[in-house]
């Protein structure tokens, strides 16, 4: 028996490849499916089953394409109603895979069709639980996402999740391995651990939602408390995963046009596109196409694309590091953004070499910001600084008298930014503040200055900040 966790950091998502005696099961595959097929070929094995734990909201699964390419059936848990052929399993149904078995455990609560898959070894012993979004390490799946039934509240779903965990998951032996669908960074939970593999016993000790003495009422309150609004693209991905009407990612790559700089400019001017620059933030600051939006591919790329580009059908033109064009298209497609018209051949240097106009972002160090604040204090003047980190980060610690203007909700704070007076942006390390800078510049705010290194660098200066409060104590 072999179990491989195929973890994708950008999505904080775990897909699983399970092989026994030449038979393979794939759990929650990503959209680009050829790597699974290649892996099975190397093992001289055949993909027999494709298991889905639920209709995913945060990424487009590759289940339909993988099934078309391998003839393996797609398996969902009870109550799932996809628009494509699939085997809807019954609770407790067993699937033979070589010498091992996989049993369906219907665990509604995160969604109504949510199911875990219990792997038993060749001796029939419980070995591992593929827990989907029902149980994470340190948390459980949020019960408020868009795929919930219209007639049921998040509190009712949380109550159902409580029963699923107590009756199906917590009854398993402490040594059963837990393989969740997500880790830290996913918007599918609140307090996910950075670890990606654990055990039932460990989770009973450290996961707040699995406290032995917890009542259902306490569970409902704690699980639903402090939930931020889900990214706007979540229900769109659910629709794609449920209806299966998405394009093969290989075709999307093939259809993307390699534009020279002159044609790129023409298309950008004639079509309502988003010019998306995915290079490093320092490269973007040094030079970028005017009105382009920065979301760096080496940061939390997919979540921020989903949060800031509202329409998954939005036409996109790409500026990428040379050699990473195809990767950028794939990573957009993973979260449903299929309408990449093409990319600039040769990257930003090709644009610059043609003599086209370009823009820059001014940046200063935290030490320079400290000097500016000191000089302003002597003159009894105020320095305008905006903190674009998440609300929880801000609540934990921030520069005194600096407002919270989270990147997620930047459009609601536009009136707070001055049109002419210089102002400064910072996040935790510089990635998100550059995204904010690109959005503001695209809207005509050119009087901004980015603080390189963000709050991490600010903390090394004598700039006055609030007393630190541990985020876990915040309500």
N, C-alpha and C positions, 0 to 999 in steps of 0.2 A: 504494500500500500504506500502511495505517495500523496502528500498534501502540499501543494504550493500556494502560498498566499501571494497574489499579484497585486501589490499595493501601489496606487497612483497618488503621489503626494499632493498634487495640485487640487485634486478632488477629495483628498483624504478618504479614498474609497478602496475597499478590498474586494477583489474578485478571487475566485478559488478554482484551482485545477486539482482534481482528485483522480488518481489512477490506481487500478487494481487489476492485475492479470490481463492487461491489454484493453481494458475498458475504462473510459474517461467520463467524468461528470464535470461540467462547468457551472459554477454558481455566480450569478450576477455579473455576466460578462460586460466589459466595456464595448464601445461601439466598433472599434477597429478589431476585427475578429481573427485576422490572419495569424497573429502570434499564438493563439490557442491551437489553431490547426497545425501550425508548424511544430509546436511543442508535442502534440499527439503523434505527429509523423516521426519525430525523433525518438519517441518512446515505442514506435511500432505499435501504436494503439489506435483505437477508434473512439470518437466522441459519441457516447451512447445517450446521454441526457443533458439537457440545459435547464437548470433550476433557477427560478426567479423567486426571491423572498417577498417581493411586493412590486407594485408599480412605482418605480423610482421617480422622485421629483427633482433630484439635484444633478442627474446626468441622463443621457440617452443610452439605454442599454443596447447591446449588440445581439440580443436574443433572436430576432427575426432573421437577420442576415446569417447568423451562425447556423440556424436551423436550415435555412435554404441551402447553405453550402455543405452541410454534413448529413442532412436528413434526420438529425437527432430531434426528438420531440421537445417542445418547450413545456415545462411543468410549473404550474402555479398552485398555490394553496386554495382551500375552499373559498367560495364566494367571488373569486376573480371572474371577470367577464370581458376578456380581451376581444378585439375585433378580428383576430387572426386565429388560425388553428392552434390549439394548445390542449394539453391534458390538464384538466382541473382535478387535482388530487383530493381525496377524502382525508379527513383527519386520521392519522395513524397509518396511512397507506405506506407500504414498504416497497422500495425499489432495489433490486439486486444489481450490484456493480462488482464484477469479478468475485472476490472472496468476501466482500463486505456488503453491508446494506445501508441504505439511507431512508430514514423514516420521517414522514411529514408530521410536524407538530403545528397545528393551526393556533396562532398566537395573535389574535386581533387586538387592536388598541392603537398602534401607530397608524395603521390603516385597517380596514375591515378584512382584507385578504392576506394581511401579513402572516407569514409562516416562517418557522425555523426548521432546519433540517438536521436531524440527529444521526450521526454516523456511528454505526456499530462495527467493531472489528470482526475478523474471521471467526472469533470465538463467541460472537454474539454479545460482547460487552460494550456498553456505552463508552464511546471514545472521544467524540468531539461534537460540539453544537455550532452550526453555522447560523448565527442568530439574527442576521439581517439588521433591520433597524428596530427590532424589538428590544434587544439588550446590547448596549455598548459597554465598553470598559469605563466605569465611572458614571454611567448615565443610562437612560433609556430613551427610546424614540419619542419625539415630541408628538402630541396628539392633536395638533392644530393645523396641520398642513392642508393644502387645497384639495387633496384627493379624498378627503373625508366625505362621507355621505351628507347631503344637504340637510337631512332631517335630524342630525345628531350633533350635539355640542362637543367641544373639546373636553369638557368636564366628564361627559358620559363616556367618551372614548378613553379618557384616562382611567376611569373606573373599570372599563373592560380590560385595559392593559394591565391593571393591578391583578385582576383574576388570572390573566394569561401567564403572568410571571410567577404567581404563587402556585398555580395548578400544573403548569407545564415545564417551567424552567427551574425554579428553585427546588423542585423535587428531585432533580438530577444529582448524582454523586458529586462531591466536592472536587474530585480529580478530573472531571470532564473538561476538556479544553474548550474555550470559547473563542470562536473566530467571528468577529463582528463585521458588518458591512462598512463601517466608518470609524475613523479615529479623530483626534483633535484637529480642529479647523473646519469640520463639517457643520453646516447650518441645520442638520437634522437632529441635533441635541444641544444641550446647554453646557455641560461640564465634561466633555469627552476627554479621556486620557490620551496622552501621547503614545502610549503602548498600543499595539495592534493585536496582541495575542494574550489571553489570560486563562483563568480557570473559574469554574462556578464557585469554588470555595473562596478564592480571592475576592470575587465580586460580592459575595455575601458579607465579607468583612469591610470592604471599602466603598461599595456603591450605596449612596444615600437612599436610592429607591428600593433597595433590597433589604432594608433593616427588618429584622425578624419581628420586632415589636410594633412595626408601623401599621396603623389602621388605614383602611381604604380612604377615609376622609383626609388623613394626613398626606397620603400619597397623591391624591388628586390635587390638593393645594400646592404641594411642593413641586410636582411635575409641571403644573400649568403656570406657576409663578415666574415672572421675569422673562417670559418668552418674547423675543424680538420678532417683529413681522418677518415672515419668510420672504426670501428673494422673489421678485415678481415673475421670474422665468420658471419657477417651480411648477405651477399648473400647466404651463405649456409643455414641459418635459413629460409630465404625467400623461398628457394627451398623446404625445408621440409614442410613449412606451405602451400605452393601452391600445392604441389603434394600429401601431406598427407601420404607419404610413411615412416612414422616413427613407431618405436616399442612402444607398450604399456609400459609405465614406470614401471608398476607392474612386467612385464616380465624381464625388465632390472635388477630390484632389485633381483628378484628370481634367475637370472642367475649369479649374482656376487658371486665369490668363496670366502669362508672364509679360507685364507691361514694361516698355521702356519709359523713361522719364517724361518724354513729351506726350505720349499716349496716356500715361497715368494722370498727368495734369488735366488733359482734355476730359477724360472720364470723370474725374473728381469735380470738374466744373459743370458738367452737363447732367450728371445723375445725382440724386439725393443720397449720397453715400456717407458713411462714417469712415474717415481715414484713421485706422487704428495702428499706433506705433507700439510695438511690443519689445523694443530694445531695452537695455538697462537705463535706469533713470538718469544716470550721469551722462550717457550718450544723448538722451533726449534733451537734457538741459543745454548741452553744448550746441545742438542744432536740430531743428525739426521742421517739418512742413507746417506752415501756418494753419491753425484751426484743427490740427490733428489731435487725437486723444491718446494719451499715454496709458497703457496698462501692460506692465512688463511681464514677459512670459516666464521669468524666473522668480516671480512672486506668487501671490494667490490669484493667479490669472483667471481661471474659470469663474470663481465666485464673484470677482469684481466685474468681469464682463457681464455676468448675469444680473448683477445689481444695477449696473449703470447703462447698459444698452437694453432698453426696455423691450424691444421687438425682436424676437429671434429670426424674423424674416428680413431684418434691416440689411440692405446691401453694405458690404464691408470691403474696403481696400486696405491691404496690409503693407506696413513697413516693418521688416523683420531683420534680425541679424542675418548676414549672408550664410546660407546653408541650413537655416531653420525655417524655411518657408513652409515645407510640407508639415512639419511638426506643429506650426502655428495653426494651419488649417484644420488639422486633426483635433487639436485641443479646443478649438472653437466648436467643431462638430460634436464633440463629446457632450456639450451642454446645449445642443440643438441649434447652434448658429451655423446654418448651412449655406447662407447666401454670401460666401466670399467670392467676390467678382474676380479677384486676382491680387497680385503683389508686384511691388516695384523691383524689377530685376536689378541686382547690384546694390539694393538697399538705399539708405539715405545718401550715401556717397554719390550714387548715380544722379540723384536730384541736384545735389550741390555742384557736381562737376558740370552740369548743364547750365549753371548760372542762374537757376531759379531762386526766387526769394525764399528765405527761411527765417525762422524765429528762434529765440533762445529763452531760457529761464534763468534769471539771476538767482544765485545761491550765496549764502554766507555760512560761516561756521557758528557753532553755539557760543564760542568765545567772543566772536565779533558781536553777536546779539547781546551778550552780557555787557559789552562796552557801550553799545547803543542805548541799552536800558539805563545804565549808570549816567551817561551824558544827558539823557532825557530827564532823569530825576533831578539833576542839578539845575536844569532849565524849567523844572516843574511842568514837563510835557509828558504826554502819554504815548507809549509805543503800542501800536495796534498789532496784536498777535492773535492768530486763530488756530485752535487745536482741532485737527480733523480726525483724531482717533475715535474709537468706539466709545459709547457712553460709559461702559463699565471701566475702561481704561482711564477715562477722564475722572470718574468718581473716585477711583483708587488713589490718584495723585495727578496734580496739574499745576501749571504756573499760576500763581496768585493773580486774580483779577482777569484771567484770560477766559473767554467764553468757550463753550463746547459747540463745535459746528461739525458734527460727524460727516465723514465722506459719504456714507450711505444716504444721508438726507441733505446733501449740500444744496440741492435746488431750493429747499425751503428756507435757506439762510442767505440767499443771494442779496437781499436788501441790506444785510448787515455789513457787506464788504464795501469800502469806500471806492468811489469812481476815480478819484485823483490822488488822494493821499497814499503814501507807501504803507503797505502792510506785510506781515510776515506769516508764513504757514509752517506748521510742523505736525508730524505724526510721531510714531514710535521710532522709526529708523530712516525715513526718507522716501520710502516707496509710495505710500498713500498720499503724502503731501504733494508729490510730483503728479499723481493722478489728479488731485484737486487743482493744482496749478494749471494743468492742461485744460481742464474743463472751464476754469475761470477765464483763461486766455481766449478760449474759443468763444466765450461770451463777451469778450471785449475788455476784460480786466487785465491790463498790462502793467499795473503798478504794484505787482506782488513780488515777494522775495521768499525763496524757499530756505528753510533752515536745514542744512545738510546734517545727516546723522540723527535728526529728530530728538525726541525726548531722552533717548539714551545718552546723547551727547550733552543735552541741556543739564541733565542730572550731575554731570561732572564739573559743572560751573557753580558759581555762587548765586545764580538766578533763584529767587525765592519761589518755592513750591509749597503746596499744602502738605500736611503730614500724611504719610502713606497709610492707607486703609486696605487690609487684605480683601481682594475681590470676593472671596468666599463668604465674607461676613456681610456683604452688601445685599440689601433686599431690593 
